[in-house]
Amino acid sequence: MAKNTVSLVWDLVKPYADELGLILWDVCFEKEGANYYLRIIIDKEGEGVGIDDCVNMSHAIDKPLDDADLIDRQYNLQVSSPGIERKLTRDFHFDYAMGEKVILRLIRPCDGRREFNGILSGYENGAVTILLEDEIEMTAEKKEIAFVKLDDFNM
């Protein structure tokens, strides 16, 4: 089975992030209106990502992306930080955020609610577990979840 665009781009740009001392947090290829965007989301241990990190990463990957010609249409390249309320999508994201406050939003309501706040207490085989305010654990499969993100407002 052929790799998709995001996987191919991830494999291409990851060594550049590593070389710059950055963490490749995510790669997204999305259409917004008439335009396509390739978003490279980076992080850095300690002080976090600054504008210079984004500029350096952008400069490092611009030519290799053009040379590899992985995307068959015109797109805008954006390099950014995941932000304080970063979305957790990849397995390593959940390891990173274990024990942190998160917001979990379900695709369909459970007991009349779609959104839950709690402490990320587990992640195994695609199942996300959070400890709710009333000390009850809630587990949901990733396929049932619209998003999980860090809860900056309640930290």
Secondary structure, DSSP 8 states (H G I E B T S, - for coil): ----HHHHHHHHHHHHHHHTT-EEEEEEEEEETTEEEEEEEEE-TTT---HHHHHHHHHHHHHHHHHHT--SS--EEEEE---TT-B--SHHHHHHHTTSEEEEEEEEEETTEEEEEEEEEEEETTEEEEEETTS-EEEEEGGGEEEEEE-GGG-
